[in-house]
């Protein structure tokens, strides 16, 4: 799959995922684990389904067309 999540966007997703995981355990709100895992996975894989639907790409494209 072609990546559509850039480096900075990926770091933001990691941070949001980490905060949500901490809140999951501190506040005992277990459903927060689901968006936390999704944020971390999309940051790690570099692919976001919603970005694909809306045609958004924060990943810098190299001149030869490879990501």
PDB file of N, CA, C, O and CB in Angstrom:
ATOM      1  N   UNK A   1       0.839  -1.185   0.000  1.00  0.00           N
ATOM      2  CA  UNK A   1       0.000   0.000   0.000  1.00  0.00           C
ATOM      3  C   UNK A   1       0.881   1.244   0.000  1.00  0.00           C
ATOM      4  O   UNK A   1       1.942   1.269   0.624  1.00  0.00           O
ATOM      5  CB  UNK A   1      -0.953   0.000   1.216  1.00  0.00           C
ATOM      6  N   UNK A   2       0.435   2.255  -0.695  1.00  0.00           N
ATOM      7  CA  UNK A   2       1.183   3.492  -0.781  1.00  0.00           C
ATOM      8  C   UNK A   2       0.997   4.303   0.505  1.00  0.00           C
ATOM      9  O   UNK A   2      -0.125   4.478   0.981  1.00  0.00           O
ATOM     10  CB  UNK A   2       0.741   4.307  -2.013  1.00  0.00           C
ATOM     11  N   UNK A   3       2.085   4.783   1.049  1.00  0.00           N
ATOM     12  CA  UNK A   3       2.029   5.555   2.288  1.00  0.00           C
ATOM     13  C   UNK A   3       1.405   6.918   2.041  1.00  0.00           C
ATOM     14  O   UNK A   3       1.656   7.551   1.015  1.00  0.00           O
ATOM     15  CB  UNK A   3       3.431   5.714   2.891  1.00  0.00           C
ATOM     16  N   UNK A   4       0.588   7.366   2.993  1.00  0.00           N
ATOM     17  CA  UNK A   4      -0.010   8.689   2.895  1.00  0.00           C
ATOM     18  C   UNK A   4       0.102   9.463   4.213  1.00  0.00           C
ATOM     19  O   UNK A   4      -0.538  10.501   4.383  1.00  0.00           O
ATOM     20  CB  UNK A   4      -1.471   8.569   2.483  1.00  0.00           C
ATOM     21  N   UNK A   5       0.909   8.959   5.135  1.00  0.00           N
ATOM     22  CA  UNK A   5       1.139   9.617   6.423  1.00  0.00           C
ATOM     23  C   UNK A   5       2.607  10.020   6.493  1.00  0.00           C
ATOM     24  O   UNK A   5       3.498   9.173   6.427  1.00  0.00           O
ATOM     25  CB  UNK A   5       0.751   8.680   7.625  1.00  0.00           C
ATOM     26  N   UNK A   6       2.845  11.318   6.626  1.00  0.00           N
ATOM     27  CA  UNK A   6       4.206  11.835   6.673  1.00  0.00           C
ATOM     28  C   UNK A   6       4.871  11.627   8.023  1.00  0.00           C
ATOM     29  O   UNK A   6       4.273  11.109   8.966  1.00  0.00           O
ATOM     30  CB  UNK A   6       4.207  13.294   6.336  1.00  0.00           C
ATOM     31  N   UNK A   7       6.124  12.046   8.084  1.00  0.00           N
ATOM     32  CA  UNK A   7       6.939  11.836   9.282  1.00  0.00           C
ATOM     33  C   UNK A   7       6.388  12.588  10.496  1.00  0.00           C
ATOM     34  O   UNK A   7       6.239  12.010  11.572  1.00  0.00           O
ATOM     35  CB  UNK A   7       8.372  12.271   9.016  1.00  0.00           C
ATOM     36  N   UNK A   8       6.092  13.858  10.323  1.00  0.00           N
ATOM     37  CA  UNK A   8       5.583  14.659  11.439  1.00  0.00           C
ATOM     38  C   UNK A   8       4.202  14.156  11.853  1.00  0.00           C
ATOM     39  O   UNK A   8       3.903  14.051  13.042  1.00  0.00           O
ATOM     40  CB  UNK A   8       5.520  16.162  11.055  1.00  0.00           C
ATOM     41  N   UNK A   9       3.370  13.850  10.869  1.00  0.00           N
ATOM     42  CA  UNK A   9       2.044  13.309  11.143  1.00  0.00           C
ATOM     43  C   UNK A   9       2.150  11.997  11.924  1.00  0.00           C
ATOM     44  O   UNK A   9       1.348  11.731  12.819  1.00  0.00           O
ATOM     45  CB  UNK A   9       1.271  13.090   9.830  1.00  0.00           C
ATOM     46  N   UNK A  10       3.133  11.197  11.579  1.00  0.00           N
ATOM     47  CA  UNK A  10       3.358   9.931  12.265  1.00  0.00           C
ATOM     48  C   UNK A  10       3.727  10.158  13.732  1.00  0.00           C
ATOM     49  O   UNK A  10       3.225   9.466  14.617  1.00  0.00           O
ATOM     50  CB  UNK A  10       4.460   9.134  11.560  1.00  0.00           C
ATOM     51  N   UNK A  11       4.603  11.130  13.984  1.00  0.00           N
ATOM     52  CA  UNK A  11       4.996  11.445  15.360  1.00  0.00           C
ATOM     53  C   UNK A  11       3.808  11.952  16.181  1.00  0.00           C
ATOM     54  O   UNK A  11       3.669  11.615  17.357  1.00  0.00           O
ATOM     55  CB  UNK A  11       6.117  12.491  15.364  1.00  0.00           C
ATOM     56  N   UNK A  12       2.962  12.756  15.557  1.00  0.00           N
ATOM     57  CA  UNK A  12       1.769  13.262  16.244  1.00  0.00           C
ATOM     58  C   UNK A  12       0.848  12.099  16.599  1.00  0.00           C
ATOM     59  O   UNK A  12       0.272  12.070  17.687  1.00  0.00           O
ATOM     60  CB  UNK A  12       1.020  14.301  15.363  1.00  0.00           C
ATOM     61  N   UNK A  13       0.706  11.141  15.682  1.00  0.00           N
ATOM     62  CA  UNK A  13      -0.137   9.974  15.943  1.00  0.00           C
ATOM     63  C   UNK A  13       0.426   9.137  17.087  1.00  0.00           C
ATOM     64  O   UNK A  13      -0.332   8.643  17.922  1.00  0.00           O
ATOM     65  CB  UNK A  13      -0.270   9.115  14.677  1.00  0.00           C
ATOM     66  N   UNK A  14       1.760   8.972  17.136  1.00  0.00           N
ATOM     67  CA  UNK A  14       2.379   8.256  18.258  1.00  0.00           C
ATOM     68  C   UNK A  14       2.073   8.957  19.578  1.00  0.00           C
ATOM     69  O   UNK A  14       1.717   8.312  20.564  1.00  0.00           O
ATOM     70  CB  UNK A  14       3.904   8.146  18.057  1.00  0.00           C
ATOM     71  N   UNK A  15       2.215  10.274  19.588  1.00  0.00           N
ATOM     72  CA  UNK A  15       1.988  11.039  20.818  1.00  0.00           C
ATOM     73  C   UNK A  15       0.531  10.931  21.267  1.00  0.00           C
ATOM     74  O   UNK A  15       0.254  10.706  22.445  1.00  0.00           O
ATOM     75  CB  UNK A  15       2.368  12.517  20.609  1.00  0.00           C
ATOM     76  N   UNK A  16      -0.390  11.092  20.331  1.00  0.00           N
ATOM     77  CA  UNK A  16      -1.808  10.983  20.669  1.00  0.00           C
ATOM     78  C   UNK A  16      -2.128   9.576  21.173  1.00  0.00           C
ATOM     79  O   UNK A  16      -2.860   9.412  22.149  1.00  0.00           O
ATOM     80  CB  UNK A  16      -2.687  11.328  19.445  1.00  0.00           C
ATOM     81  N   UNK A  17      -1.577   8.569  20.507  1.00  0.00           N
ATOM     82  CA  UNK A  17      -1.802   7.189  20.936  1.00  0.00           C
ATOM     83  C   UNK A  17      -1.267   6.935  22.335  1.00  0.00           C
ATOM     84  O   UNK A  17      -1.913   6.257  23.134  1.00  0.00           O
ATOM     85  CB  UNK A  17      -1.157   6.227  19.960  1.00  0.00           C
ATOM     86  N   UNK A  18      -0.088   7.475  22.636  1.00  0.00           N
ATOM     87  CA  UNK A  18       0.500   7.293  23.958  1.00  0.00           C
ATOM     88  C   UNK A  18      -0.342   7.968  25.039  1.00  0.00           C
ATOM     89  O   UNK A  18      -0.573   7.399  26.107  1.00  0.00           O
ATOM     90  CB  UNK A  18       1.924   7.844  23.982  1.00  0.00           C
ATOM     91  N   UNK A  19      -0.795   9.183  24.749  1.00  0.00           N
ATOM     92  CA  UNK A  19      -1.640   9.902  25.715  1.00  0.00           C
ATOM     93  C   UNK A  19      -2.941   9.135  25.955  1.00  0.00           C
ATOM     94  O   UNK A  19      -3.387   9.005  27.095  1.00  0.00           O
ATOM     95  CB  UNK A  19      -1.949  11.340  25.211  1.00  0.00           C
ATOM     96  N   UNK A  20      -3.544   8.632  24.888  1.00  0.00           N
ATOM     97  CA  UNK A  20      -4.785   7.880  25.044  1.00  0.00           C
ATOM     98  C   UNK A  20      -4.569   6.588  25.820  1.00  0.00           C
ATOM     99  O   UNK A  20      -5.428   6.189  26.606  1.00  0.00           O
ATOM    100  CB  UNK A  20      -5.384   7.570  23.683  1.00  0.00           C
ATOM    101  N   UNK A  21      -3.431   5.931  25.610  1.00  0.00           N
ATOM    102  CA  UNK A  21      -3.147   4.716  26.383  1.00  0.00           C
ATOM    103  C   UNK A  21      -2.986   5.024  27.867  1.00  0.00           C
ATOM    104  O   UNK A  21      -3.481   4.285  28.718  1.00  0.00           O
ATOM    105  CB  UNK A  21      -1.882   4.034  25.855  1.00  0.00           C
ATOM    106  N   UNK A  22      -2.295   6.115  28.172  1.00  0.00           N
ATOM    107  CA  UNK A  22      -2.133   6.503  29.575  1.00  0.00           C
ATOM    108  C   UNK A  22      -3.498   6.823  30.185  1.00  0.00           C
ATOM    109  O   UNK A  22      -3.801   6.401  31.301  1.00  0.00           O
ATOM    110  CB  UNK A  22      -1.178   7.723  29.704  1.00  0.00           C
ATOM    111  N   UNK A  23      -4.317   7.570  29.449  1.00  0.00           N
ATOM    112  CA  UNK A  23      -5.657   7.899  29.954  1.00  0.00           C
ATOM    113  C   UNK A  23      -6.510   6.648  30.135  1.00  0.00           C
ATOM    114  O   UNK A  23      -7.348   6.587  31.034  1.00  0.00           O
ATOM    115  CB  UNK A  23      -6.361   8.873  29.003  1.00  0.00           C
ATOM    116  N   UNK A  24      -6.297   5.664  29.288  1.00  0.00           N
ATOM    117  CA  UNK A  24      -7.036   4.404  29.411  1.00  0.00           C
ATOM    118  C   UNK A  24      -6.824   3.786  30.784  1.00  0.00           C
ATOM    119  O   UNK A  24      -7.772   3.336  31.427  1.00  0.00           O
ATOM    120  CB  UNK A  24      -6.608   3.416  28.317  1.00  0.00           C
ATOM    121  N   UNK A  25      -5.577   3.768  31.224  1.00  0.00           N
ATOM    122  CA  UNK A  25      -5.269   3.142  32.509  1.00  0.00           C
ATOM    123  C   UNK A  25      -5.524   4.065  33.697  1.00  0.00           C
ATOM    124  O   UNK A  25      -5.974   3.608  34.748  1.00  0.00           O
ATOM    125  CB  UNK A  25      -3.831   2.691  32.525  1.00  0.00           C
ATOM    126  N   UNK A  26      -5.244   5.353  33.545  1.00  0.00           N
ATOM    127  CA  UNK A  26      -5.409   6.283  34.656  1.00  0.00           C
ATOM    128  C   UNK A  26      -6.890   6.519  34.963  1.00  0.00           C
ATOM    129  O   UNK A  26      -7.302   6.492  36.123  1.00  0.00           O
ATOM    130  CB  UNK A  26      -4.714   7.613  34.342  1.00  0.00           C
ATOM    131  N   UNK A  27      -7.680   6.749  33.924  1.00  0.00           N
ATOM    132  CA  UNK A  27      -9.093   7.054  34.122  1.00  0.00           C
ATOM    133  C   UNK A  27      -9.984   5.825  34.080  1.00  0.00           C
ATOM    134  O   UNK A  27     -11.188   5.911  34.322  1.00  0.00           O
ATOM    135  CB  UNK A  27      -9.549   8.030  33.086  1.00  0.00           C
ATOM    136  N   UNK A  28      -9.391   4.688  33.773  1.00  0.00           N
ATOM    137  CA  UNK A  28     -10.126   3.429  33.705  1.00  0.00           C
ATOM    138  C   UNK A  28     -11.272   3.489  32.682  1.00  0.00           C
ATOM    139  O   UNK A  28     -12.373   2.993  32.918  1.00  0.00           O
ATOM    140  CB  UNK A  28     -10.676   3.074  35.085  1.00  0.00           C
ATOM    141  N   UNK A  29     -10.966   4.114  31.543  1.00  0.00           N
ATOM    142  CA  UNK A  29     -11.923   4.195  30.432  1.00  0.00           C
ATOM    143  C   UNK A  29     -11.362   3.312  29.320  1.00  0.00           C
ATOM    144  O   UNK A  29     -10.563   3.766  28.501  1.00  0.00           O
ATOM    145  CB  UNK A  29     -12.145   5.702  29.937  1.00  0.00           C
ATOM    146  N   UNK A  30     -11.777   2.072  29.298  1.00  0.00           N
ATOM    147  CA  UNK A  30     -11.135   1.073  28.453  1.00  0.00           C
ATOM    148  C   UNK A  30     -11.404   1.229  26.970  1.00  0.00           C
ATOM    149  O   UNK A  30     -10.616   0.744  26.158  1.00  0.00           O
ATOM    150  CB  UNK A  30     -11.565  -0.267  28.873  1.00  0.00           C
ATOM    151  N   UNK A  31     -12.473   1.879  26.592  1.00  0.00           N
ATOM    152  CA  UNK A  31     -12.737   2.046  25.159  1.00  0.00           C
ATOM    153  C   UNK A  31     -11.730   2.993  24.507  1.00  0.00           C
ATOM    154  O   UNK A  31     -11.615   3.008  23.282  1.00  0.00           O
ATOM    155  CB  UNK A  31     -14.159   2.570  24.943  1.00  0.00           C
ATOM    156  N   UNK A  32     -10.998   3.784  25.298  1.00  0.00           N
ATOM    157  CA  UNK A  32      -9.959   4.661  24.745  1.00  0.00           C
ATOM    158  C   UNK A  32      -8.784   3.879  24.164  1.00  0.00           C
ATOM    159  O   UNK A  32      -7.985   4.428  23.405  1.00  0.00           O
ATOM    160  CB  UNK A  32      -9.455   5.610  25.819  1.00  0.00           C
ATOM    161  N   UNK A  33      -8.680   2.608  24.518  1.00  0.00           N
ATOM    162  CA  UNK A  33      -7.590   1.787  23.994  1.00  0.00           C
ATOM    163  C   UNK A  33      -7.740   1.569  22.485  1.00  0.00           C
ATOM    164  O   UNK A  33      -6.742   1.421  21.780  1.00  0.00           O
ATOM    165  CB  UNK A  33      -7.546   0.435  24.723  1.00  0.00           C
ATOM    166  N   UNK A  34      -8.968   1.548  21.994  1.00  0.00           N
ATOM    167  CA  UNK A  34      -9.200   1.304  20.569  1.00  0.00           C
ATOM    168  C   UNK A  34      -8.639   2.439  19.702  1.00  0.00           C
ATOM    169  O   UNK A  34      -7.855   2.162  18.795  1.00  0.00           O
ATOM    170  CB  UNK A  34     -10.700   1.135  20.301  1.00  0.00           C
ATOM    171  N   UNK A  35      -9.010   3.714  19.945  1.00  0.00           N
ATOM    172  CA  UNK A  35      -8.406   4.773  19.133  1.00  0.00           C
ATOM    173  C   UNK A  35      -6.903   4.917  19.379  1.00  0.00           C
ATOM    174  O   UNK A  35      -6.172   5.354  18.490  1.00  0.00           O
ATOM    175  CB  UNK A  35      -9.096   6.094  19.417  1.00  0.00           C
ATOM    176  N   UNK A  36      -6.440   4.556  20.571  1.00  0.00           N
ATOM    177  CA  UNK A  36      -5.003   4.618  20.848  1.00  0.00           C
ATOM    178  C   UNK A  36      -4.242   3.639  19.960  1.00  0.00           C
ATOM    179  O   UNK A  36      -3.223   3.993  19.365  1.00  0.00           O
ATOM    180  CB  UNK A  36      -4.726   4.314  22.333  1.00  0.00           C
ATOM    181  N   UNK A  37      -4.731   2.432  19.875  1.00  0.00           N
ATOM    182  CA  UNK A  37      -4.081   1.417  19.039  1.00  0.00           C
ATOM    183  C   UNK A  37      -4.172   1.808  17.569  1.00  0.00           C
ATOM    184  O   UNK A  37      -3.211   1.621  16.822  1.00  0.00           O
ATOM    185  CB  UNK A  37      -4.723   0.029  19.263  1.00  0.00           C
ATOM    186  N   UNK A  38      -5.305   2.345  17.147  1.00  0.00           N
ATOM    187  CA  UNK A  38      -5.443   2.773  15.754  1.00  0.00           C
ATOM    188  C   UNK A  38      -4.461   3.890  15.439  1.00  0.00           C
ATOM    189  O   UNK A  38      -3.825   3.864  14.385  1.00  0.00           O
ATOM    190  CB  UNK A  38      -6.882   3.235  15.468  1.00  0.00           C
ATOM    191  N   UNK A  39      -4.320   4.865  16.322  1.00  0.00           N
ATOM    192  CA  UNK A  39      -3.389   5.972  16.098  1.00  0.00           C
ATOM    193  C   UNK A  39      -1.952   5.467  16.006  1.00  0.00           C
ATOM    194  O   UNK A  39      -1.197   5.901  15.136  1.00  0.00           O
ATOM    195  CB  UNK A  39      -3.513   7.012  17.222  1.00  0.00           C
ATOM    196  N   UNK A  40      -1.574   4.568  16.883  1.00  0.00           N
ATOM    197  CA  UNK A  40      -0.211   4.044  16.875  1.00  0.00           C
ATOM    198  C   UNK A  40       0.043   3.202  15.624  1.00  0.00           C
ATOM    199  O   UNK A  40       1.104   3.314  15.009  1.00  0.00           O
ATOM    200  CB  UNK A  40       0.048   3.208  18.138  1.00  0.00           C
ATOM    201  N   UNK A  41      -0.914   2.370  15.247  1.00  0.00           N
ATOM    202  CA  UNK A  41      -0.742   1.535  14.049  1.00  0.00           C
ATOM    203  C   UNK A  41      -0.670   2.359  12.770  1.00  0.00           C
ATOM    204  O   UNK A  41       0.160   2.082  11.904  1.00  0.00           O
ATOM    205  CB  UNK A  41      -1.881   0.538  13.944  1.00  0.00           C
ATOM    206  N   UNK A  42      -1.526   3.367  12.639  1.00  0.00           N
ATOM    207  CA  UNK A  42      -1.464   4.190  11.430  1.00  0.00           C
ATOM    208  C   UNK A  42      -0.166   4.986  11.371  1.00  0.00           C
ATOM    209  O   UNK A  42       0.363   5.238  10.289  1.00  0.00           O
ATOM    210  CB  UNK A  42      -2.665   5.139  11.368  1.00  0.00           C
ATOM    211  N   UNK A  43       0.344   5.380  12.524  1.00  0.00           N
ATOM    212  CA  UNK A  43       1.640   6.054  12.544  1.00  0.00           C
ATOM    213  C   UNK A  43       2.772   5.125  12.166  1.00  0.00           C
ATOM    214  O   UNK A  43       3.692   5.518  11.449  1.00  0.00           O
ATOM    215  CB  UNK A  43       1.901   6.642  13.907  1.00  0.00           C
ATOM    216  N   UNK A  44       2.710   3.899  12.643  1.00  0.00           N
ATOM    217  CA  UNK A  44       3.775   2.935  12.361  1.00  0.00           C
ATOM    218  C   UNK A  44       3.736   2.438  10.913  1.00  0.00           C
ATOM    219  O   UNK A  44       4.778   2.285  10.275  1.00  0.00           O
ATOM    220  CB  UNK A  44       3.671   1.752  13.315  1.00  0.00           C
ATOM    221  N   UNK A  45       2.538   2.190  10.403  1.00  0.00           N
ATOM    222  CA  UNK A  45       2.411   1.666   9.047  1.00  0.00           C
ATOM    223  C   UNK A  45       2.509   2.757   7.984  1.00  0.00           C
ATOM    224  O   UNK A  45       2.885   2.485   6.843  1.00  0.00           O
ATOM    225  CB  UNK A  45       1.099   0.935   8.902  1.00  0.00           C
ATOM    226  N   UNK A  46       2.174   3.984   8.354  1.00  0.00           N
ATOM    227  CA  UNK A  46       2.242   5.083   7.399  1.00  0.00           C
ATOM    228  C   UNK A  46       1.062   5.146   6.459  1.00  0.00           C
ATOM    229  O   UNK A  46       1.121   5.822   5.432  1.00  0.00           O
ATOM    230  CB  UNK A  46       3.487   4.980   6.607  1.00  0.00           C
ATOM    231  N   UNK A  47      -0.009   4.450   6.794  1.00  0.00           N
ATOM    232  CA  UNK A  47      -1.197   4.428   5.944  1.00  0.00           C
ATOM    233  C   UNK A  47      -2.424   4.730   6.793  1.00  0.00           C
ATOM    234  O   UNK A  47      -2.640   4.110   7.835  1.00  0.00           O
ATOM    235  CB  UNK A  47      -1.347   3.056   5.227  1.00  0.00           C
ATOM    236  N   UNK A  48      -3.223   5.689   6.337  1.00  0.00           N
ATOM    237  CA  UNK A  48      -4.462   6.043   7.029  1.00  0.00           C
ATOM    238  C   UNK A  48      -5.622   5.882   6.056  1.00  0.00           C
ATOM    239  O   UNK A  48      -5.627   6.479   4.980  1.00  0.00           O
ATOM    240  CB  UNK A  48      -4.402   7.502   7.593  1.00  0.00           C
ATOM    241  N   UNK A  49      -6.597   5.077   6.437  1.00  0.00           N
ATOM    242  CA  UNK A  49      -7.755   4.829   5.585  1.00  0.00           C
ATOM    243  C   UNK A  49      -8.578   6.075   5.330  1.00  0.00           C
ATOM    244  O   UNK A  49      -9.048   6.288   4.212  1.00  0.00           O
ATOM    245  CB  UNK A  49      -8.623   3.777   6.199  1.00  0.00           C
ATOM    246  N   UNK A  50      -8.761   6.904   6.352  1.00  0.00           N
ATOM    247  CA  UNK A  50      -9.532   8.133   6.169  1.00  0.00           C
ATOM    248  C   UNK A  50      -8.821   9.102   5.235  1.00  0.00           C
ATOM    249  O   UNK A  50      -9.470   9.795   4.451  1.00  0.00           O
ATOM    250  CB  UNK A  50      -9.788   8.802   7.516  1.00  0.00           C
ATOM    251  N   UNK A  51      -7.492   9.157   5.309  1.00  0.00           N
ATOM    252  CA  UNK A  51      -6.733   9.994   4.382  1.00  0.00           C
ATOM    253  C   UNK A  51      -6.959   9.525   2.953  1.00  0.00           C
ATOM    254  O   UNK A  51      -7.097  10.341   2.042  1.00  0.00           O
ATOM    255  CB  UNK A  51      -5.230   9.970   4.725  1.00  0.00           C
ATOM    256  N   UNK A  52      -6.996   8.215   2.758  1.00  0.00           N
ATOM    257  CA  UNK A  52      -7.217   7.663   1.431  1.00  0.00           C
ATOM    258  C   UNK A  52      -8.591   8.048   0.890  1.00  0.00           C
ATOM    259  O   UNK A  52      -8.720   8.410  -0.279  1.00  0.00           O
ATOM    260  CB  UNK A  52      -7.071   6.148   1.461  1.00  0.00           C
ATOM    261  N   UNK A  53      -9.617   7.971   1.737  1.00  0.00           N
ATOM    262  CA  UNK A  53     -10.981   8.311   1.334  1.00  0.00           C
ATOM    263  C   UNK A  53     -11.075   9.780   0.915  1.00  0.00           C
ATOM    264  O   UNK A  53     -11.707  10.102  -0.091  1.00  0.00           O
ATOM    265  CB  UNK A  53     -11.966   8.019   2.480  1.00  0.00           C
ATOM    266  N   UNK A  54     -10.448  10.665   1.686  1.00  0.00           N
ATOM    267  CA  UNK A  54     -10.545  12.095   1.423  1.00  0.00           C
ATOM    268  C   UNK A  54      -9.431  12.620   0.521  1.00  0.00           C
ATOM    269  O   UNK A  54      -9.395  13.816   0.229  1.00  0.00           O
ATOM    270  CB  UNK A  54     -10.532  12.845   2.719  1.00  0.00           C
ATOM    271  N   UNK A  55      -8.537  11.767   0.080  1.00  0.00           N
ATOM    272  CA  UNK A  55      -7.482  12.176  -0.840  1.00  0.00           C
ATOM    273  C   UNK A  55      -6.389  13.019  -0.215  1.00  0.00           C
ATOM    274  O   UNK A  55      -5.764  13.832  -0.896  1.00  0.00           O
ATOM    275  CB  UNK A  55      -8.074  12.922  -1.961  1.00  0.00           C
ATOM    276  N   UNK A  56      -6.158  12.836   1.062  1.00  0.00           N
ATOM    277  CA  UNK A  56      -5.129  13.596   1.782  1.00  0.00           C
ATOM    278  C   UNK A  56      -3.831  12.803   1.784  1.00  0.00           C
ATOM    279  O   UNK A  56      -3.845  11.581   1.934  1.00  0.00           O
ATOM    280  CB  UNK A  56      -5.581  13.914   3.242  1.00  0.00           C
ATOM    281  N   UNK A  57      -2.714  13.496   1.618  1.00  0.00           N
ATOM    282  CA  UNK A  57      -1.410  12.855   1.661  1.00  0.00           C
ATOM    283  C   UNK A  57      -0.431  13.808   2.333  1.00  0.00           C
ATOM    284  O   UNK A  57      -0.111  14.857   1.774  1.00  0.00           O
ATOM    285  CB  UNK A  57      -0.924  12.462   0.233  1.00  0.00           C
ATOM    286  N   UNK A  58       0.051  13.458   3.530  1.00  0.00           N
ATOM    287  CA  UNK A  58       1.027  14.297   4.225  1.00  0.00           C
ATOM    288  C   UNK A  58       2.436  13.763   4.049  1.00  0.00           C
ATOM    289  O   UNK A  58       3.385  14.316   4.605  1.00  0.00           O
ATOM    290  CB  UNK A  58       0.689  14.391   5.708  1.00  0.00           C
ATOM    291  N   UNK A  59       2.579  12.705   3.287  1.00  0.00           N
ATOM    292  CA  UNK A  59       3.880  12.102   3.035  1.00  0.00           C
ATOM    293  C   UNK A  59       4.542  12.821   1.867  1.00  0.00           C
ATOM    294  O   UNK A  59       3.942  12.976   0.804  1.00  0.00           O
ATOM    295  CB  UNK A  59       3.746  10.582   2.746  1.00  0.00           C
ATOM    296  N   UNK A  60       5.778  13.257   2.069  1.00  0.00           N
ATOM    297  CA  UNK A  60       6.496  13.934   0.998  1.00  0.00           C
ATOM    298  C   UNK A  60       6.828  12.932  -0.096  1.00  0.00           C
ATOM    299  O   UNK A  60       7.313  11.834   0.178  1.00  0.00           O
ATOM    300  CB  UNK A  60       7.781  14.610   1.531  1.00  0.00           C
ATOM    301  N   UNK A  61       6.567  13.313  -1.316  1.00  0.00           N
ATOM    302  CA  UNK A  61       6.819  12.456  -2.464  1.00  0.00           C
ATOM    303  C   UNK A  61       8.177  12.805  -3.058  1.00  0.00           C
ATOM    304  O   UNK A  61       8.471  13.963  -3.356  1.00  0.00           O
ATOM    305  CB  UNK A  61       5.697  12.602  -3.524  1.00  0.00           C
ATOM    306  N   UNK A  62       8.995  11.771  -3.220  1.00  0.00           N
ATOM    307  CA  UNK A  62      10.310  11.982  -3.817  1.00  0.00           C
ATOM    308  C   UNK A  62      10.158  12.224  -5.321  1.00  0.00           C
ATOM    309  O   UNK A  62       9.117  11.925  -5.904  1.00  0.00           O
ATOM    310  CB  UNK A  62      11.240  10.765  -3.547  1.00  0.00           C
ATOM    311  N   UNK A  63      11.212  12.771  -5.941  1.00  0.00           N
ATOM    312  CA  UNK A  63      11.134  13.119  -7.356  1.00  0.00           C
ATOM    313  C   UNK A  63      10.958  11.918  -8.255  1.00  0.00           C
ATOM    314  O   UNK A  63      10.372  12.037  -9.331  1.00  0.00           O
ATOM    315  CB  UNK A  63      12.357  13.862  -7.763  1.00  0.00           C
ATOM    316  N   UNK A  64      11.458  10.743  -7.836  1.00  0.00           N
ATOM    317  CA  UNK A  64      11.325   9.558  -8.676  1.00  0.00           C
ATOM    318  C   UNK A  64       9.983   8.863  -8.485  1.00  0.00           C
ATOM    319  O   UNK A  64       9.725   7.839  -9.117  1.00  0.00           O
ATOM    320  CB  UNK A  64      12.448   8.588  -8.383  1.00  0.00           C
ATOM    321  N   UNK A  65       9.113   9.412  -7.611  1.00  0.00           N
ATOM    322  CA  UNK A  65       7.776   8.875  -7.427  1.00  0.00           C
ATOM    323  C   UNK A  65       7.672   7.784  -6.373  1.00  0.00           C
ATOM    324  O   UNK A  65       6.582   7.260  -6.146  1.00  0.00           O
ATOM    325  CB  UNK A  65       7.285   8.350  -8.710  1.00  0.00           C
ATOM    326  N   UNK A  66       8.764   7.429  -5.730  1.00  0.00           N
ATOM    327  CA  UNK A  66       8.744   6.397  -4.691  1.00  0.00           C
ATOM    328  C   UNK A  66       8.583   7.050  -3.337  1.00  0.00           C
ATOM    329  O   UNK A  66       9.073   8.156  -3.110  1.00  0.00           O
ATOM    330  CB  UNK A  66      10.030   5.540  -4.730  1.00  0.00           C
ATOM    331  N   UNK A  67       7.890   6.359  -2.425  1.00  0.00           N
ATOM    332  CA  UNK A  67       7.735   6.858  -1.048  1.00  0.00           C
ATOM    333  C   UNK A  67       8.598   6.089  -0.118  1.00  0.00           C
ATOM    334  O   UNK A  67       8.606   6.361   1.083  1.00  0.00           O
ATOM    335  CB  UNK A  67       6.293   6.781  -0.588  1.00  0.00           C
TER     336      UNK A  67
END
